[in-house]
Amino acid sequence: MNTKLTMIYWQSNLFWLGKLLEYPDIMTQGETLEELEENLKDAYQMMVMEEVPDRYRLKEISL
């Protein structure tokens, strides 16, 4: 997969924070810009979950 997305990022006191412009619900952090980029890629991959089996289950949880 060769998807191009736009990373929006900034530095806080302790971490680099960022999100994806195309998917603003995906936000994460990293100690370095490289770690932030990897964390955003991982979060995106988990979101799209291309390999969810046909027999999946749903459960509502409270946070």
C-alpha positions as CSV (number, residue, x, y, z in Angstrom):
1,M,0.0,0.0,0.0
2,N,1.4,3.4,-1.0
3,T,-1.1,5.8,0.6
4,K,0.0,9.4,1.0
5,L,-1.4,11.3,4.0
6,T,-0.6,14.7,5.6
7,M,0.9,14.8,9.1
8,I,0.2,17.8,11.2
9,Y,2.7,18.0,14.1
10,W,4.0,20.3,16.9
11,Q,6.2,20.0,19.9
12,S,5.0,20.1,23.5
13,N,7.3,20.2,26.6
14,L,7.9,16.5,26.5
15,F,6.8,15.0,23.2
16,W,6.1,15.6,19.6
17,L,2.3,15.5,19.0
18,G,0.6,14.9,15.7
19,K,-2.5,13.9,13.8
20,L,-3.4,13.1,10.2
21,L,-5.1,15.9,8.3
22,E,-7.2,13.4,6.4
23,Y,-8.2,11.5,9.5
24,P,-8.3,14.1,12.4
25,D,-9.5,11.4,14.9
26,I,-6.1,9.8,14.6
27,M,-3.7,11.5,17.0
28,T,-0.6,10.3,18.8
29,Q,2.8,11.3,20.2
30,G,6.4,10.4,20.0
31,E,9.7,11.3,21.7
32,T,11.1,12.1,18.3
33,L,9.6,13.1,15.0
34,E,10.6,9.7,13.6
35,E,8.8,7.9,16.4
36,L,5.7,10.2,16.0
37,E,5.6,9.3,12.3
38,E,5.8,5.6,13.0
39,N,3.1,5.8,15.6
40,L,0.8,7.7,13.2
41,K,1.4,5.0,10.6
42,D,0.6,2.2,13.1
43,A,-2.5,4.1,14.3
44,Y,-3.7,4.4,10.7
45,Q,-3.1,0.7,9.9
46,M,-5.1,-0.3,13.0
47,M,-7.9,2.0,11.9
48,V,-8.2,0.6,8.4
49,M,-7.9,-3.0,9.6
50,E,-8.0,-4.5,6.2
51,E,-7.8,-8.1,7.6
52,V,-10.8,-8.1,9.9
53,P,-12.4,-11.5,9.5
54,D,-16.0,-11.9,8.3
55,R,-17.1,-13.3,11.6
56,Y,-16.2,-10.4,13.8
57,R,-18.1,-9.3,17.0
58,L,-19.1,-6.0,18.3
59,K,-19.3,-4.9,21.9
60,E,-20.1,-1.4,23.2
61,I,-17.8,-0.3,26.1
62,S,-17.9,2.7,28.4
63,L,-14.9,4.9,28.8
